[in-house]
Amino acid sequence: EHLDILAVSCDSFVEEVNKLIGRGQGKKNHVEKLMKIRKWCRDYNVAFKINSVINYYNMDEDMTKEIEMISPIRWKVFQCLIIDGENCGDDALRQAEKFVINDEEFRGFLDRHKNIKCLVPESNQQMRFLDCRNGRKDPSRSILDVGVENGIKFSGFDEKMFFKRGGKYVWSKADLKLDW
């Protein structure tokens, strides 16, 4: 009753690929868990969204059959992004350079999935929330100190780009026509 939408990360429907990219669940199966969560969303009338990061290990995967079967309201597809101090560099918790793909490889993945209506791609050129323009995550000062308007200005937020990448969409259960 109080939950409109649930987003789950799924970077691959192939368990071996999930293990390669660090999403392996040991004896648990990531894909089976995803399907169980999807069923719960159907049972409780909650919109379901999938987020996928496309990288070196999953860029050639055809996810069409699985995405169509799951039928999310939205499938957000991100190009693997390197952020200094976050996933590369001396202070990073993990090193992600081996996961990076170029724009052409990302476009190849998108072309393979172009018939999926709920697909919303986000390349490295579009992906910005924290200020990532200099290859690292630079948070703005607290909005309690500088106000929302100044915080957004510092973040590098680009309203035109936000709308261009499909950032505004219907997500409230009251506005959705869930037909499963």
QUIRAJO-V326023 format. One record per helix or strand of 2 or more residues. SS is the DSSP state (@ for helix, = for strand). FROM is the first residue (numbers start at 0). TO is the last residue. If there is no record, write none. Layout:
# QUIRAJO-V326023
((SS FROM TO) (SS FROM TO))
This chain:
# QUIRAJO-V326023
((= 4 8) (@ 14 19) (@ 29 42) (= 46 53) (@ 63 69) (= 73 78) (@ 96 98) (@ 102 111) (= 118 121) (@ 142 154) (@ 158 163))
